[in-house]
Amino acid sequence: MKIGIIGAGNIGGNLAKLFAEAGHEIAIANSRGAETLDDFSKEIGDNVDPMEIEDAAKFGEIVLVAIPFGEYKTLPADALANKIVIDAGNYYPDRDGTFEEIENNKITSSELVAGHLKDSTIVKAFNTIWFEHLKTQGDKDLPFGDRRVIFVCGDDSDAKHIVSQLIREIGFGAYDTGSLSEGGKTQAVGSAIYNRNLTVGEVDAVLQSGY
Ligand SMILES: NC(=O)c1ccc[n+]([C@@H]2O[C@H](COP(=O)([O-])OP(=O)(O)OC[C@H]3O[C@@H](n4cnc5c(N)ncnc54)[C@H](OP(=O)(O)O)[C@@H]3O)[C@@H](O)[C@H]2O)c1
């Protein structure tokens, strides 16, 4: 599959490597320009190309966004139209500025992203796992229930299924927390599952107990 990645840091950079190792074609972009990613992409392999943001967005059949959430309005909505967009972002007010509607639980950060990318299909995923765990904890030999969980949410079941398949290919197990609104809250910073080192099999008990 052709995967565009916008944001080449802890999350975007490591997922570029994992998706490339799984055999996908990757286009990766950051804020400073494609030439700044030449060395990085060469290290990973022939199937990773540095591009400008808009070109990476157009390249991907599916596009991962892994930038500071507060930058979401800079994403190229036209280039991302009619695509599945994976939003790995989290809202941190110290970094992103204060968004009153998120603070008041009226909306989730991914719904704001979806409002900007109004012709894209948003799936929130990879936002609850620390990048160091993302690098090391995928294990394709483990049975599904014993795998480290990656949560997904969104309003389109087919899109969630495709993203869950990608998660499975890199050795993790996907768990669907529901819609972008409900699941977005379940997956938000500070929730019971945020940055918790859980297997798929452990999730139900944690969600039921709320801790
Ligand atoms: N760190 C984690 O463990 C972790 C885990 C889960 C989710 N997250 C979330 O994932 C997102 C990315 O986190 P990260 O730790 O990967 O960040 P990071 O290491 O700081 O990397 C951010 C990347 O985004 C690029 N970028 C910044 N603004 C951009 C823009 N307007 N357009 C395109 N690219 C832009 C940066 O490019 P330049 O370097 O050129 O500026 C950099 O490549 C955040 O929302 C974070 O909260 C992080």
The ligand as an SDF file (V2000), in Angstrom:
LIG
                    3D

 48 52  0  0  0  0  0  0  0  0999 V2000
    6.1400   11.1120   21.3870 N   0  0  0  0  0  0  0  0  0  0  0  0
    5.2810   10.1360   21.6350 C   0  0  0  0  0  0  0  0  0  0  0  0
    5.6270    9.1070   22.2650 O   0  0  0  0  0  0  0  0  0  0  0  0
    3.8770   10.2480   21.1250 C   0  0  0  0  0  0  0  0  0  0  0  0
    3.0430    9.1420   21.2830 C   0  0  0  0  0  0  0  0  0  0  0  0
    1.7490    9.1670   20.7400 C   0  0  0  0  0  0  0  0  0  0  0  0
    1.2920   10.3090   20.1060 C   0  0  0  0  0  0  0  0  0  0  0  0
    2.1180   11.4140   20.0220 N   0  0  0  0  0  0  0  0  0  0  0  0
    1.5570   12.5960   19.3500 C   0  0  0  0  0  0  0  0  0  0  0  0
    1.9400   12.4980   17.9770 O   0  0  0  0  0  0  0  0  0  0  0  0
    2.2010   13.8080   17.4590 C   0  0  0  0  0  0  0  0  0  0  0  0
    3.6580   13.8450   17.0030 C   0  0  0  0  0  0  0  0  0  0  0  0
    4.4700   13.6120   18.1390 O   0  0  0  0  0  0  0  0  0  0  0  0
    6.0300   13.3080   18.0050 P   0  0  0  0  0  0  0  0  0  0  0  0
    6.5090   12.9510   19.3690 O   0  0  0  0  0  0  0  0  0  0  0  0
    6.2730   12.3930   16.8680 O   0  0  0  0  0  0  0  0  0  0  0  0
    6.5620   14.7670   17.6360 O   0  0  0  0  0  0  0  0  0  0  0  0
    8.0190   15.2150   17.1760 P   0  0  0  0  0  0  0  0  0  0  0  0
    9.0140   14.1490   17.4650 O   0  0  0  0  0  0  0  0  0  0  0  0
    8.2360   16.5710   17.7490 O   0  0  0  0  0  0  0  0  0  0  0  0
    7.8830   15.3350   15.5830 O   0  0  0  0  0  0  0  0  0  0  0  0
    6.9780   16.2230   15.0040 C   0  0  0  0  0  0  0  0  0  0  0  0
    7.1340   16.1540   13.4980 C   0  0  0  0  0  0  0  0  0  0  0  0
    6.1080   16.9530   12.9350 O   0  0  0  0  0  0  0  0  0  0  0  0
    6.6920   17.8390   11.9860 C   0  0  0  0  0  0  0  0  0  0  0  0
    5.8620   19.0290   11.9170 N   0  0  0  0  0  0  0  0  0  0  0  0
    5.6550   19.9790   12.8430 C   0  0  0  0  0  0  0  0  0  0  0  0
    4.7670   20.8800   12.4170 N   0  0  0  0  0  0  0  0  0  0  0  0
    4.3990   20.4880   11.1670 C   0  0  0  0  0  0  0  0  0  0  0  0
    3.5190   20.9930   10.1900 C   0  0  0  0  0  0  0  0  0  0  0  0
    2.7900   22.0910   10.4150 N   0  0  0  0  0  0  0  0  0  0  0  0
    3.3900   20.3150    9.0180 N   0  0  0  0  0  0  0  0  0  0  0  0
    4.1200   19.1940    8.7850 C   0  0  0  0  0  0  0  0  0  0  0  0
    4.9760   18.6650    9.6690 N   0  0  0  0  0  0  0  0  0  0  0  0
    5.1090   19.3070   10.8530 C   0  0  0  0  0  0  0  0  0  0  0  0
    8.0830   18.1040   12.5060 C   0  0  0  0  0  0  0  0  0  0  0  0
    8.8710   18.5600   11.4520 O   0  0  0  0  0  0  0  0  0  0  0  0
   10.1730   19.4730   11.7130 P   0  0  0  0  0  0  0  0  0  0  0  0
   11.0940   18.6530   12.5570 O   0  0  0  0  0  0  0  0  0  0  0  0
   10.6700   19.7660   10.3450 O   0  0  0  0  0  0  0  0  0  0  0  0
    9.6520   20.6950   12.4380 O   0  0  0  0  0  0  0  0  0  0  0  0
    8.4660   16.7020   12.9890 C   0  0  0  0  0  0  0  0  0  0  0  0
    8.9210   15.9250   11.9100 O   0  0  0  0  0  0  0  0  0  0  0  0
    1.8920   14.7840   18.5920 C   0  0  0  0  0  0  0  0  0  0  0  0
    0.5730   15.2390   18.4710 O   0  0  0  0  0  0  0  0  0  0  0  0
    2.0720   13.9250   19.8440 C   0  0  0  0  0  0  0  0  0  0  0  0
    1.3210   14.4340   20.9280 O   0  0  0  0  0  0  0  0  0  0  0  0
    3.3920   11.3930   20.4970 C   0  0  0  0  0  0  0  0  0  0  0  0
  1  2  1  0
  2  3  2  0
  2  4  1  0
  4  5  1  0
  4 48  2  0
  5  6  2  0
  6  7  1  0
  7  8  2  0
  8  9  1  0
  8 48  1  0
  9 10  1  0
  9 46  1  0
 10 11  1  0
 11 12  1  0
 11 44  1  0
 12 13  1  0
 13 14  1  0
 14 15  2  0
 14 16  1  0
 14 17  1  0
 17 18  1  0
 18 19  2  0
 18 20  1  0
 18 21  1  0
 21 22  1  0
 22 23  1  0
 23 24  1  0
 23 42  1  0
 24 25  1  0
 25 26  1  0
 25 36  1  0
 26 27  1  0
 26 35  1  0
 27 28  2  0
 28 29  1  0
 29 30  1  0
 29 35  2  0
 30 31  1  0
 30 32  2  0
 32 33  1  0
 33 34  2  0
 34 35  1  0
 36 37  1  0
 36 42  1  0
 37 38  1  0
 38 39  2  0
 38 40  1  0
 38 41  1  0
 42 43  1  0
 44 45  1  0
 44 46  1  0
 46 47  1  0
M  CHG  2   8   1  16  -1
M  END
$$$$
